[in-house]
Amino acid sequence: MGFLDYAPAPESRAILDLRDSYGLFIDGEFVDGHGEGFQTISPGTEETIATVSSADEQDVQRAVAAARRAYDTVWSRMSGSDRGKYLFRIARLVQERSRELAVAESLDNGKPIKESRDVDLPLVAAWFFYYAGWADKLDHAGLGPSPRALGVAAQVIPWNFPLLMLAWKIAPALAAGNTVVLKPAETTPLSALLFAEILQQADLPPGVVNIITGAGDTGRLLVNHPDVDKVAFTGSTAVGREIARSVAGTGKKVTLELGGKAANIVFDDAPIDQAIEGIVNGIFFNQGHVCCAGSRLLVQENVHDEVLDRLKSRLGTLRLGDPLDKNTDIGAINSAEQLERIRELSAIGEQEGADRWTAECAIPERGFWFAPTIFDNVSTSHRIAREEIFGPVLSVLTFRTPDEAIAKANNTPYGLSAGIWTDKGSRILAVADKLRAGVIWANTFNRFDPASPFGGYKESGYGREGGRHGLAAYLASAPGRSRPDESIHTQGAGK
Amino acid sequence: MNRLAVPKTYKLAIGGAFPRSESGRTYPVHSFDGAFLANAAKASRKDARDAVVAARKAFGGWSGATGYNRGQVLYRIAELLEGRRAQFVDEVSVAQGFSAEDAAAQVDEAIDLWVWYAGWADKFAQVAGNANPVSGPFFNISVPEPTGVVAIVAPQQPALLGFVAAVAPALVAGNTVVVIASERHPLPAISLAEVLATSDVPGGVVNVLTGSAAELAPWLASHADVNALDLVGAGDLDGDLTWVDLQISAAETLKRVLPPEGGADAVAPSLQRIVAFTETKTVWHTKSML
């Protein structure tokens, strides 16, 4: 063992008490689904963790009916302060069981335990804590007095941050007074099912939150169910388009958080140490399975060589391996399917003439792995500069002037996030004004907070999650106001 | 002594110019009692695409102007309309058969609507945006920004008021627009475009197409450089096409879509209409250690 090698430091799985199989969580109870069950595996080892039920049409029907019943008879009649108390309870229970949930998350998703433990779970608790406090203050949400809930919310979430995405969806929906049917991703259902146990411990009234597992078909049935009033989806732009088509003309309110191809812009006066860390965090956090990942590095030409040299040497120190090892920086790719997509696009990057560099690291024998990779000399027309790879692959482009950086950053159908690295405050403000993206990080990257709205421009979707804006997405102005619609209330004038 | 009147030629308004339709087509416009009024241009797909190009070109300047500046430009429209009040009362009255009194009330409401929206240009961001108290050493703020190029299907009637009620709120935040005017009563919209051309509104900010909404709207709904679709007047399109088809088409590029609306709500002053065509941008600024 060399000077910089680390002894294994695995987090214990003993804290987990998993069942062999999990049903659907409908109306406060676990019930068997009628679809063909499926296995959820650990992407780090390919071992089966548990068998999970799949919801068919009949199950979706039951779940939506339970949510409707709970909305009509319990949740819509409950005071805001009592709704808030349930959310506070949930926040506390998440904190109490956070280690267990972090282990489950890393096991099922493949992300390093230090990320699930130090990022995902603290944010999950924070999200419930933040929105708990909103539940009895809806008059101040920006929709005028006495806004009303929408009804039943159908929520479909991705596999990259399973429990965090669940919190982003469920916390504001419940605070605003909606009931929920949520479908976690088929490769990462585990933490949502453990969360259902927390709902039982919190004594949340049956039917207020229903969790159904399954693949895309289940999600489609849920989103298209006629008794659903709100659809919230995080995932691919392709599925987002399909949802936007299918809800056309139905009057369902929709929030879509879709793909991204974020530019991370590094000017020559950037604080270089922080910038290197920010670039690494921007694209290699969570194996690059991040919709707002800084996947396009735009570096000013005169510092290109220095930035690339330091980036490569920094990547050489990252440790890839067992997600449950506390020293691991880069975990497993979530699925064989995703690994194939990353490989495919990387091969195309080489074919199109970009220069590939891959960090040297030992790849475990079993499981799905992809070593941190950089493509240099990428041009804006390359597919690796246009398409979302959703993996630990960074495309490097250069620019000479701020105008060129802005033009290249905006040259994408996406518009979710962007990063700016410079020591000049006035330049940050000017560049941030010109970037067509919903979240901009200046001298930082991949920061999330329940108080901060998140969401995209253009084909990265619409609607916001987080903050007051995220609450308003689950509310409508009180009936009788001139425009019973979401967002800001209207005031009559001139009449 | 009867003087022979000089009738006006009504054309399209694209990029600050007034071209005929490239297709060479026109269609007759009649008054409420069937009398011939004028031949309006019948815009084509090519005209619609040209209008989108003009709107995109104007977006940077208009969205980059200060709210104070946009407010003054919008207020100036009201000033100019006030001076041409009689012309618009006459046009609205002839087109829709309103009494002079009712037509005057509508024109006044349209003028007042410009004034109301003008005042929002440097204020709506304070209501729709806010500071975010995040748990870390960051200054974090959310502000609304214009969505981009907005395509609008204006209401069939009231011809002038409906047009203003749809166009004005989209302009407040800095969007540029391509509007399909009322097919039956297009003349007030073109006259208004002539007012805009002599006001301080930059060319390309408001582009007006006349013709068949059922023919033109699908091209705008599927156009990749249109960011949003206001279907306020698309409730009763001619033929088999419905507004839902347009929304489905808009899904391909994930446009923001406002569904049709009728009645008083469709022309009511509305902060929500301003905010509907904005995007919330959240910026995290790192605070240094002292």
Interface residues (C-beta under 8 A of the other chain):
Chain A: A126 G142 T237 G240 R241 E242 A244 R245 A248 G249 G251 L256 L258 P413 G415 I428 A432 A437 G438 V439 I440 W441 A442 N443 T444 R447 D449 A451 S452 P453 F454 G455 Y457 K458 E459 G461 Y462 R464 G467 R468 H469 S482 R483 D485 S487 I488 H489 T490 Q491 G492 A493 G494 K495
Chain B: E109 D112 L113 V115 W116 V127 A128 N130 N132 P133 V134 S135 G136 F138 N140 S142 T147 G148 A224 N227 T242 W243 V244 Q247 I248 A250 A251 E252 T253 L254 R256 V257 P259 D265 A268 P269 S270 L271 Q272 R273 V275 A276 E279 T280 K281 T282 V283 W284 H285 T286
